[in-house]
Amino acid sequence: MQLQQLQAQQQLIVRQRVRLMVNQYEVHTVRSDGSEGDLLAFAQQKRLAFKEQVTLYSDDTKTTPVLGFRARQVIDLGATYDVTDAAGAPIGLFRKDFARSLLRSTWHLEQPGLGAATGQERSTVVALLRRFVESLSWLPYHFDFTMDGQPAFSVVKKWGLRDRYVVEIQDQRLDRRLVVAMAVGLDALQGR
């Protein structure tokens, strides 16, 4: 993933690959016609890990890590995840707001020098259906993140056989690596 190419993106597509023992994700640019463009990053997460950690690589050969996120604690319902670059330098963090997530899932994302964004599921009805009707957990959802009352970015889960997300970035100051980590985290961590 070339940082300049990623930072120029206003829209991204995150797609989950279906695998037996791991969750895998591809992050793509978006072409002018709305279809998937170049692969920017590939992520892999082991299922049932005691301490969540996801590494994003430049491609699916997994030879060049570009960023990652890791839980600070083993078990924590409102866990904080530190996001770092390939060298381990902090980029920011995100955390689940456990109390507010009882009704609608709520996450906070923080970027040093910029502040915090809060993201919440748009639809209370969809949020409740996904929680209480097990067979409807596949329902698409829409997270809107705001910063200082202004739209920062959104993550929309689309209908389909595989999980596919469209990420729209409105606040140009946001580090796209942090946004990518949050988008992958929404799928990888949402059900926990």
C-alpha contacts under 8 A as a table, 3 or more apart, distances in Angstrom:
res1	aa1	res2	aa2	distance
1	M	5	Q	7.64
1	M	6	L	7.11
1	M	39	L	7.95
1	M	40	L	4.80
1	M	41	A	5.81
1	M	57	Y	7.67
1	M	58	S	4.82
1	M	59	D	7.85
1	M	66	V	6.97
2	Q	5	Q	5.36
2	Q	6	L	6.26
2	Q	40	L	7.48
3	L	6	L	5.06
3	L	7	Q	6.00
4	Q	7	Q	5.16
4	Q	8	A	6.30
5	Q	8	A	5.37
5	Q	9	Q	6.92
6	L	9	Q	5.49
6	L	40	L	7.16
6	L	176	R	6.42
6	L	177	R	7.75
7	Q	175	D	6.87
7	Q	176	R	5.59
9	Q	12	L	6.91
9	Q	29	T	7.05
9	Q	169	I	7.91
9	Q	176	R	7.87
10	Q	168	E	6.05
10	Q	169	I	5.06
10	Q	170	Q	7.07
11	Q	29	T	6.93
11	Q	30	V	6.21
11	Q	166	V	7.11
11	Q	167	V	5.45
11	Q	168	E	4.62
11	Q	169	I	6.03
12	L	27	V	6.87
12	L	28	H	5.77
12	L	29	T	5.04
12	L	30	V	5.68
12	L	166	V	5.92
12	L	167	V	5.01
12	L	168	E	6.76
13	I	27	V	5.74
13	I	28	H	5.11
13	I	29	T	6.37
13	I	30	V	6.56
13	I	36	E	6.68
13	I	164	R	7.11
13	I	165	Y	5.61
13	I	166	V	4.74
13	I	167	V	6.11
14	V	25	Y	6.59
14	V	26	E	5.60
14	V	27	V	4.54
14	V	28	H	6.39
14	V	164	R	5.82
14	V	165	Y	5.03
14	V	166	V	6.52
14	V	167	V	7.57
14	V	183	A	7.40
14	V	184	V	7.22
15	R	25	Y	5.47
15	R	26	E	5.24
15	R	27	V	6.60
15	R	162	R	7.49
15	R	163	D	5.95
15	R	164	R	4.42
15	R	165	Y	6.25
16	Q	23	N	7.14
16	Q	24	Q	5.69
16	Q	25	Y	4.37
16	Q	26	E	6.44
16	Q	162	R	6.51
16	Q	163	D	5.36
16	Q	164	R	6.36
17	R	23	N	6.94
17	R	24	Q	5.18
17	R	25	Y	5.79
17	R	26	E	7.50
17	R	162	R	7.31
18	V	23	N	7.03
18	V	24	Q	7.16
18	V	162	R	7.34
19	R	22	V	5.80
19	R	23	N	6.35
19	R	24	Q	7.19
21	M	46	K	6.69
21	M	47	R	6.18
22	V	44	Q	6.68
22	V	45	Q	5.62
22	V	46	K	4.61
22	V	47	R	5.39
23	N	44	Q	5.69
23	N	45	Q	5.08
23	N	46	K	6.38
23	N	47	R	6.76
23	N	188	A	7.29
24	Q	42	F	7.28
24	Q	43	A	5.49
24	Q	44	Q	4.46
24	Q	45	Q	6.43
25	Y	42	F	5.67
25	Y	43	A	4.94
25	Y	44	Q	6.44
25	Y	184	V	7.20
26	E	39	L	6.87
26	E	40	L	7.68
26	E	41	A	5.95
26	E	42	F	4.67
26	E	43	A	6.45
27	V	39	L	5.91
27	V	40	L	5.47
27	V	41	A	5.06
27	V	42	F	6.27
27	V	180	V	7.69
28	H	36	E	5.92
28	H	37	G	5.63
28	H	38	D	5.38
28	H	39	L	4.48
28	H	40	L	5.35
28	H	41	A	7.21
29	T	36	E	6.15
29	T	37	G	4.70
29	T	38	D	5.33
29	T	39	L	6.65
29	T	40	L	6.82
30	V	33	D	7.89
30	V	34	G	5.71
30	V	35	S	5.79
30	V	36	E	5.02
30	V	37	G	4.98
30	V	38	D	7.72
31	R	34	G	5.29
31	R	35	S	5.42
31	R	36	E	6.15
31	R	37	G	5.31
32	S	35	S	7.47
39	L	42	F	7.73
39	L	59	D	7.24
40	L	58	S	6.43
40	L	59	D	7.34
41	A	56	L	6.10
41	A	57	Y	5.50
41	A	58	S	4.77
41	A	59	D	5.57
41	A	66	V	7.92
42	F	56	L	5.36
42	F	57	Y	5.08
42	F	58	S	6.16
42	F	59	D	5.11
42	F	60	D	5.58
42	F	62	K	7.70
43	A	54	V	6.70
43	A	55	T	5.67
43	A	56	L	4.18
43	A	57	Y	6.13
43	A	60	D	7.91
44	Q	54	V	5.97
44	Q	55	T	6.13
44	Q	56	L	6.82
45	Q	52	E	7.91
45	Q	53	Q	6.67
45	Q	54	V	5.01
45	Q	55	T	7.26
45	Q	188	A	7.55
46	K	49	A	6.04
46	K	54	V	7.94
49	A	52	E	5.89
50	F	74	V	5.79
50	F	75	I	7.40
51	K	70	R	7.54
51	K	71	A	6.12
51	K	73	Q	6.74
51	K	74	V	4.60
51	K	75	I	7.27
52	E	70	R	5.71
52	E	71	A	5.35
52	E	74	V	7.50
53	Q	68	G	7.36
53	Q	69	F	5.76
53	Q	70	R	4.25
53	Q	71	A	6.43
54	V	68	G	5.53
54	V	69	F	5.46
54	V	70	R	6.46
55	T	65	P	6.78
55	T	66	V	7.79
55	T	67	L	6.14
55	T	68	G	4.22
55	T	69	F	6.61
56	L	65	P	5.82
56	L	66	V	5.79
56	L	67	L	5.30
56	L	68	G	5.55
57	Y	60	D	7.04
57	Y	62	K	5.47
57	Y	63	T	7.06
57	Y	64	T	5.41
57	Y	65	P	4.10
57	Y	66	V	5.18
57	Y	67	L	7.06
58	S	62	K	7.12
58	S	63	T	7.73
58	S	64	T	5.66
58	S	65	P	6.26
58	S	66	V	6.18
59	D	62	K	6.03
59	D	63	T	7.79
59	D	64	T	7.60
62	K	65	P	6.82
65	P	68	G	7.92
65	P	86	A	5.59
66	V	85	D	5.94
66	V	86	A	4.49
67	L	83	V	7.19
67	L	84	T	5.56
67	L	85	D	4.20
67	L	86	A	4.84
67	L	88	G	7.91
67	L	177	R	7.32
68	G	83	V	5.66
68	G	84	T	5.54
68	G	85	D	6.58
68	G	86	A	7.43
68	G	181	A	7.16
69	F	81	Y	5.90
69	F	82	D	5.32
69	F	83	V	4.30
69	F	84	T	6.30
69	F	181	A	6.87
70	R	81	Y	5.09
70	R	82	D	5.49
70	R	83	V	6.83
71	A	74	V	6.99
71	A	79	A	6.45
71	A	80	T	5.78
71	A	81	Y	4.38
71	A	82	D	6.54
72	R	79	A	7.07
72	R	80	T	5.92
72	R	81	Y	6.06
72	R	82	D	7.04
73	Q	76	D	6.39
73	Q	79	A	6.93
73	Q	80	T	7.77
75	I	79	A	7.53
76	D	79	A	4.83
77	L	96	K	7.66
77	L	98	F	6.14
77	L	192	R	7.86
78	G	95	R	6.47
78	G	96	K	4.87
78	G	97	D	5.63
78	G	98	F	4.90
79	A	95	R	5.65
79	A	96	K	6.05
80	T	93	L	6.97
80	T	94	F	5.88
80	T	95	R	4.27
80	T	96	K	6.92
81	Y	93	L	5.52
81	Y	94	F	5.36
81	Y	95	R	5.99
82	D	90	P	7.17
82	D	91	I	7.94
82	D	92	G	6.29
82	D	93	L	4.50
82	D	94	F	6.77
83	V	90	P	5.97
83	V	91	I	5.51
83	V	92	G	5.31
83	V	93	L	5.28
83	V	94	F	7.74
83	V	178	L	6.82
83	V	181	A	7.18
84	T	87	A	7.55
84	T	88	G	5.09
84	T	89	A	5.19
84	T	90	P	4.33
84	T	91	I	5.09
84	T	92	G	7.11
85	D	88	G	5.23
85	D	89	A	5.43
85	D	90	P	6.49
85	D	91	I	6.45
86	A	89	A	7.45
91	I	111	Q	6.69
91	I	112	P	7.30
91	I	175	D	7.93
91	I	177	R	7.86
91	I	178	L	6.73
92	G	109	L	7.53
92	G	110	E	5.51
92	G	111	Q	4.63
92	G	112	P	6.15
92	G	178	L	6.64
93	L	109	L	5.81
93	L	110	E	5.34
93	L	111	Q	6.88
93	L	178	L	7.64
94	F	107	W	6.88
94	F	108	H	5.42
94	F	109	L	4.20
94	F	110	E	6.15
94	F	182	M	6.98
95	R	107	W	5.61
95	R	108	H	5.32
95	R	109	L	6.62
96	K	101	S	7.56
96	K	105	S	7.79
96	K	106	T	6.07
96	K	107	W	4.46
96	K	108	H	6.37
97	D	100	R	5.64
97	D	101	S	5.93
97	D	105	S	7.63
97	D	106	T	5.45
97	D	107	W	5.61
97	D	108	H	7.05
98	F	101	S	4.99
98	F	102	L	6.67
98	F	105	S	7.94
98	F	106	T	7.55
99	A	102	L	5.77
100	R	103	L	6.37
100	R	104	R	6.58
100	R	105	S	6.80
100	R	106	T	6.06
101	S	104	R	4.78
101	S	105	S	3.88
101	S	106	T	5.10
102	L	105	S	6.79
103	L	124	T	7.10
103	L	127	A	7.09
103	L	128	L	6.81
104	R	120	Q	6.55
104	R	121	E	5.69
104	R	123	S	7.87
104	R	124	T	6.02
104	R	127	A	5.60
104	R	128	L	7.42
105	S	120	Q	5.73
105	S	121	E	5.78
105	S	127	A	7.39
106	T	118	T	7.12
106	T	119	G	5.59
106	T	120	Q	4.41
106	T	121	E	6.83
107	W	118	T	5.79
107	W	119	G	5.14
107	W	120	Q	6.46
108	H	116	A	6.66
108	H	117	A	5.72
108	H	118	T	4.52
108	H	119	G	6.26
109	L	116	A	5.51
109	L	117	A	5.14
109	L	118	T	6.34
109	L	119	G	7.92
109	L	182	M	7.69
110	E	114	L	7.61
110	E	115	G	5.67
110	E	116	A	4.31
110	E	117	A	6.37
111	Q	114	L	5.45
111	Q	115	G	5.65
111	Q	116	A	6.48
111	Q	174	L	7.54
111	Q	175	D	7.66
111	Q	178	L	7.73
112	P	115	G	6.36
114	L	173	R	7.73
114	L	174	L	7.90
115	G	147	M	7.72
116	A	147	M	6.26
117	A	145	F	5.89
117	A	146	T	5.22
117	A	147	M	4.45
117	A	148	D	7.63
117	A	152	A	7.11
118	T	144	D	7.99
118	T	145	F	5.10
118	T	146	T	5.49
118	T	147	M	6.67
119	G	143	F	5.87
119	G	144	D	5.13
119	G	145	F	3.79
119	G	146	T	6.40
120	Q	143	F	5.20
120	Q	144	D	5.73
120	Q	145	F	6.67
121	E	124	T	7.08
121	E	127	A	6.88
121	E	141	Y	6.73
121	E	142	H	5.55
121	E	143	F	4.47
121	E	144	D	6.64
122	R	141	Y	7.54
122	R	142	H	5.57
122	R	143	F	5.77
122	R	144	D	6.50
123	S	126	V	5.36
123	S	127	A	6.19
123	S	141	Y	7.59
123	S	142	H	7.41
124	T	127	A	4.98
124	T	128	L	6.13
125	V	128	L	5.26
125	V	129	L	6.17
126	V	129	L	5.07
126	V	130	R	6.05
126	V	139	L	7.27
126	V	141	Y	7.05
127	A	130	R	5.29
127	A	131	R	6.38
127	A	141	Y	7.70
128	L	131	R	5.15
128	L	132	F	6.12
129	L	132	F	5.42
129	L	133	V	5.47
129	L	136	L	6.59
129	L	137	S	7.59
130	R	133	V	5.87
130	R	134	E	6.71
130	R	136	L	5.44
130	R	137	S	4.47
130	R	138	W	7.43
130	R	139	L	6.68
131	R	134	E	6.86
131	R	137	S	7.00
133	V	136	L	5.53
133	V	137	S	7.05
134	E	137	S	5.57
135	S	138	W	7.46
136	L	139	L	5.68
139	L	159	W	7.55
140	P	156	V	7.39
140	P	157	K	4.87
140	P	158	K	5.60
140	P	159	W	6.00
141	Y	156	V	5.98
141	Y	157	K	5.24
141	Y	158	K	7.66
142	H	154	S	7.19
142	H	155	V	5.86
142	H	156	V	4.41
142	H	157	K	6.24
143	F	154	S	5.48
143	F	155	V	5.17
143	F	156	V	6.34
144	D	151	P	7.36
144	D	152	A	7.86
144	D	153	F	6.34
144	D	154	S	4.53
144	D	155	V	6.74
145	F	151	P	6.19
145	F	152	A	5.44
145	F	153	F	5.26
145	F	154	S	5.79
146	T	149	G	5.72
146	T	150	Q	5.22
146	T	151	P	4.44
146	T	152	A	4.84
146	T	153	F	7.02
147	M	150	Q	5.29
147	M	151	P	6.40
147	M	152	A	5.83
151	P	170	Q	6.26
151	P	171	D	6.98
152	A	169	I	6.27
152	A	170	Q	5.09
152	A	171	D	4.64
152	A	174	L	7.83
153	F	167	V	7.06
153	F	168	E	5.44
153	F	169	I	4.29
153	F	170	Q	5.36
153	F	171	D	6.75
154	S	167	V	5.63
154	S	168	E	5.27
154	S	169	I	6.66
155	V	165	Y	6.33
155	V	166	V	5.80
155	V	167	V	4.60
155	V	168	E	6.69
155	V	183	A	6.52
156	V	165	Y	5.25
156	V	166	V	5.24
156	V	167	V	6.49
157	K	163	D	6.86
157	K	164	R	5.76
157	K	165	Y	4.44
157	K	166	V	6.70
158	K	163	D	7.12
158	K	164	R	5.60
158	K	165	Y	5.86
158	K	166	V	7.41
159	W	163	D	7.77
159	W	164	R	7.68
160	G	163	D	6.74
160	G	164	R	7.41
165	Y	183	A	7.91
167	V	183	A	7.44
169	I	172	Q	7.10
171	D	174	L	5.97
174	L	178	L	7.56
174	L	179	V	7.38
175	D	178	L	5.49
175	D	179	V	6.67
176	R	179	V	4.88
176	R	180	V	6.03
177	R	180	V	5.07
177	R	181	A	6.17
178	L	181	A	5.09
178	L	182	M	6.24
179	V	182	M	5.11
179	V	183	A	6.16
180	V	183	A	5.09
180	V	184	V	6.19
181	A	184	V	5.28
181	A	185	G	5.91
182	M	185	G	4.82
182	M	186	L	6.08
183	A	186	L	5.23
183	A	187	D	7.00
184	V	187	D	5.55
184	V	188	A	6.13
185	G	188	A	4.89
185	G	189	L	5.37
185	G	190	Q	7.25
186	L	189	L	5.57
186	L	190	Q	5.11
187	D	190	Q	5.52
187	D	191	G	7.80
188	A	191	G	7.64
189	L	192	R	5.55
